[in-house]
Amino acid sequence: MVEMKFICDRMLGKLATWLRISGYDTLYIGDVVGEKVQDEDNYMLENLHDRILLTKDRELYRKAKKSGRKAFYISSNDVAEQLKEVKKLGVVFQPVMDRCSVCNTPLRKPSNEEAVKVMKREGISEDLTERYELWYCEKCRKLYWMGGHWRNMVRFLRKIEE
């Protein structure tokens, strides 16, 4: 099975984060182009064709479909409802430690030096290495672990299953 990859328009930043948390390679147009591109819609239509375009913009969706681009229109403004909509594509929402939720970079195990450096920078006094399995984003220099935030994510995702 081919892994689904996505690109989200500017109105779907939270959805992009949840897709990343669930292990899907998901670009957010604001991260891709920053302020460099004047016409983001055309950029998304003309580039990154290996990705499914997720958009709240009806006109962009119509243009994408007309050009043969894989696209999915998201109608809701509520992130929980957006997750339910995207599930129609076969997306499974379940937290995994594969991708940085901030920048989409694949995560890896940190060295002890990297973990200590992040904990010191973030003012974390507890030695997370003793209690948790850690993951690290090289680009953001961010640590991830299955703490309280993990349980909150799981609880939130259970609610959308109901």
C-alpha positions as CSV (number, residue, x, y, z in Angstrom):
1,M,0.0,0.0,0.0
2,V,1.3,3.5,-0.9
3,E,1.6,5.8,2.0
4,M,-0.6,8.8,1.8
5,K,1.2,12.1,1.8
6,F,-0.6,15.5,2.2
7,I,-0.3,19.2,1.8
8,C,-2.6,21.4,3.8
9,D,-3.6,25.0,2.9
10,R,-3.2,27.8,5.4
11,M,-6.6,27.2,6.9
12,L,-5.7,23.7,8.0
13,G,-2.7,24.1,10.3
14,K,-4.2,22.2,13.2
15,L,-5.2,19.4,10.9
16,A,-1.6,19.2,9.5
17,T,-0.3,18.9,13.1
18,W,-2.7,16.0,13.8
19,L,-1.8,14.2,10.6
20,R,1.9,14.5,11.6
21,I,1.2,13.2,15.1
22,S,-0.4,10.2,13.4
23,G,2.7,9.6,11.3
24,Y,1.6,11.0,8.0
25,D,4.0,13.0,5.9
26,T,2.2,16.3,5.9
27,L,3.3,19.6,4.6
28,Y,1.7,22.9,5.6
29,I,1.9,25.5,2.9
30,G,2.9,28.2,5.3
31,D,6.0,26.1,6.3
32,V,6.8,25.3,2.6
33,V,6.7,28.8,1.1
34,G,6.8,31.1,4.1
35,E,6.3,34.6,2.7
36,K,8.2,33.9,-0.6
37,V,5.3,33.0,-2.8
38,Q,2.6,35.5,-3.7
39,D,0.1,32.9,-5.1
40,E,0.1,29.9,-2.8
41,D,-2.9,28.4,-4.6
42,N,-1.0,28.1,-7.9
43,Y,2.1,26.9,-6.1
44,M,0.0,24.0,-4.5
45,L,-1.6,23.2,-7.9
46,E,1.6,23.2,-9.8
47,N,3.9,21.5,-7.3
48,L,4.1,18.6,-4.9
49,H,1.9,16.3,-7.0
50,D,2.8,13.3,-4.9
51,R,0.6,14.7,-2.2
52,I,-3.1,14.9,-1.6
53,L,-4.1,18.5,-1.3
54,L,-6.4,19.2,1.7
55,T,-8.2,22.5,1.5
56,K,-11.0,24.6,2.9
57,D,-11.0,26.7,-0.3
58,R,-13.8,25.6,-2.6
59,E,-12.3,27.4,-5.6
60,L,-8.9,25.8,-5.0
61,Y,-10.5,22.4,-4.7
62,R,-12.4,22.9,-8.0
63,K,-9.2,24.0,-9.8
64,A,-7.3,21.0,-8.3
65,K,-9.9,18.5,-9.4
66,K,-10.2,20.1,-12.9
67,S,-6.4,19.8,-13.3
68,G,-6.5,16.1,-12.3
69,R,-4.8,16.8,-8.9
70,K,-5.7,14.6,-6.0
71,A,-7.6,16.9,-3.6
72,F,-10.0,16.7,-0.7
73,Y,-12.3,19.5,0.4
74,I,-12.6,20.0,4.2
75,S,-15.9,21.7,5.1
76,S,-15.7,22.1,8.9
77,N,-13.9,24.8,10.9
78,D,-13.7,22.5,13.9
79,V,-10.5,20.3,14.1
80,A,-12.3,17.3,15.5
81,E,-14.8,17.4,12.7
82,Q,-11.9,17.9,10.2
83,L,-10.3,14.7,11.5
84,K,-13.6,12.9,11.0
85,E,-13.8,14.2,7.4
86,V,-10.2,13.1,6.6
87,K,-10.9,9.6,7.9
88,K,-13.0,9.1,4.8
89,L,-9.7,8.9,2.9
90,G,-8.6,5.9,5.0
91,V,-6.5,8.0,7.4
92,V,-6.1,6.4,10.9
93,F,-5.6,8.9,13.6
94,Q,-3.4,7.3,16.3
95,P,-0.4,9.0,17.9
96,V,2.9,7.6,16.8
97,M,6.4,9.0,17.3
98,D,7.4,9.2,13.6
99,R,7.3,12.9,12.6
100,C,7.8,16.2,14.3
101,S,4.4,17.8,14.8
102,V,6.0,21.2,14.2
103,C,8.0,20.8,11.1
104,N,7.3,17.3,9.7
105,T,10.9,16.0,10.0
106,P,11.2,12.3,10.7
107,L,12.1,11.8,14.4
108,R,15.0,9.7,15.7
109,K,16.3,8.6,19.1
110,P,18.4,11.4,20.7
111,S,21.9,11.0,21.9
112,N,22.3,11.5,25.7
113,E,24.0,14.8,25.0
114,E,21.1,16.0,22.8
115,A,18.5,15.0,25.4
116,V,20.4,16.8,28.2
117,K,20.9,19.9,26.1
118,V,17.1,20.2,25.3
119,M,16.1,19.4,28.9
120,K,18.4,22.2,30.1
121,R,17.3,24.7,27.5
122,E,13.6,24.0,28.3
123,G,14.1,24.1,32.0
124,I,13.1,20.5,32.5
125,S,14.5,19.4,35.9
126,E,13.3,15.8,35.7
127,D,15.7,13.4,33.9
128,L,13.3,12.3,31.2
129,T,15.8,9.6,30.0
130,E,15.2,7.7,33.2
131,R,11.4,7.6,32.9
132,Y,10.5,7.8,29.1
133,E,11.6,6.7,25.7
134,L,12.6,9.8,23.9
135,W,12.4,11.0,20.3
136,Y,14.2,14.0,18.8
137,C,13.7,16.3,15.9
138,E,17.0,17.4,14.4
139,K,15.6,20.4,12.7
140,C,13.6,21.9,15.6
141,R,15.9,20.5,18.3
142,K,12.8,19.3,20.1
143,L,12.2,16.3,22.4
144,Y,9.1,14.1,22.4
145,W,8.0,11.6,24.9
146,M,4.8,9.8,26.0
147,G,3.9,12.0,29.0
148,G,0.7,13.7,30.0
149,H,0.3,15.4,26.6
150,W,0.4,12.0,25.0
151,R,-2.5,10.8,27.2
152,N,-4.4,14.0,26.3
153,M,-4.0,13.3,22.6
154,V,-5.2,9.8,23.0
155,R,-8.2,11.0,25.0
156,F,-9.0,13.6,22.3
157,L,-8.8,11.0,19.5
158,R,-11.1,8.6,21.4
159,K,-13.7,11.4,21.5
160,I,-13.7,11.7,17.7
161,E,-14.3,7.9,17.4
162,E,-17.6,8.2,19.4
